[in-house]
Amino acid sequence: MAENRCWICLVDKTDDDDNAWSTPCSCSLIAHKECLLVWVQSKLSDDADSPVQCPQCGERYRIVTRTPPLLRPLRSADKLLRRISPLATIAGLGLGVSGVGALYGAAVARAVLGPLASANLLNKPQWSWRMWSSLSLVPWALMFYNSNFPDKFPATYFFVIPYSYIFPVQPIDVAWPPSPMLTLACVPPLRAAYGWCRARLAGWFTPEAARGARRETFSIAGAEFQLQYGNDDEGEGLVDENENENEVGNGDENNPHARDTQFRYKLTLSTVCRYLTTTLAWPFASRLLADLLLGVRILHPVLGYTQKVVRRSPIPLCLRDAQAWEFAGDPVWLRTAIAAATITLASDCTQMLYSRLELSEKESRSVENKK
């Protein structure tokens, strides 16, 4: 490179050139002062702490800057704001999501418990932080329990059982209808038993899934994650969805995964939206069905307006409560729980029937001979 040429803009130095030139290092490189300042500023913008060096000899440039006294505290405040702003944004979004979740939880509590039973819970001038946190966890709890993770790990059900039902303080008499907390405490064992029966029934509807190595399948939002055990060399561990699709698409009838994976869904925006919609609308659909069940004359004495009558329970260990609970009114929570179980049963039966019909369609498929 010529000695009288700016190494930044590549303009030669002439006798009538009025621009200021700079030689910041001991090598032959020279540059316009303005070009050099722009280049230095670009380097400092990328990394203010890294030294600025000559690209040819590597000598460090000596940069002299006059910093105003007021700039230092302002710069420190700017750095502090840059560090705090992401945390503040995340905290704000978290509080917003928590607030929306608490409002949704309050709506679910009012729909499930009914106006009378939920009045003592919600009609307070100011909610405590425990109330806010509990209600804000309602949508997340619904999404968790709507997946089949609790069926694979039944111990997770018992996190919703009140402490007083696991270790009763004192035996007391209970009556019909059961309290909301007692109804909630009965859900985990019933759900675990139902999950076991559903798995056995699903194996009958799709017997191919029971052949070969043992597989545990977890589903969320329509996407299935499969964990395989056994001596099968192919597909050990987590089975990739794309690999399963390729195996099914190749038409390999001897493929052990072909029939297991044909009913899986891709994790797309459509499946996620459907999962969220069905999960979050499930309590309100259960309440609607519960109101319809109330119109059935045979079920009205059991699910309708009931006066609480105290009597000894035949299973005192499971039906004890640490606190006396008295309520004379409409047991909306019990009716809603039965309606929710009915919706779950109907949905699972429909899904298994759909899977069985699709399997029958595939088994009946053949290629017609032309001659």
Order of alpha helices (4+ residues) and beta strands (2+ residues): beta-beta-alpha-alpha-alpha-alpha-alpha-alpha-beta-alpha-beta-beta-beta-alpha-alpha-alpha-beta-alpha
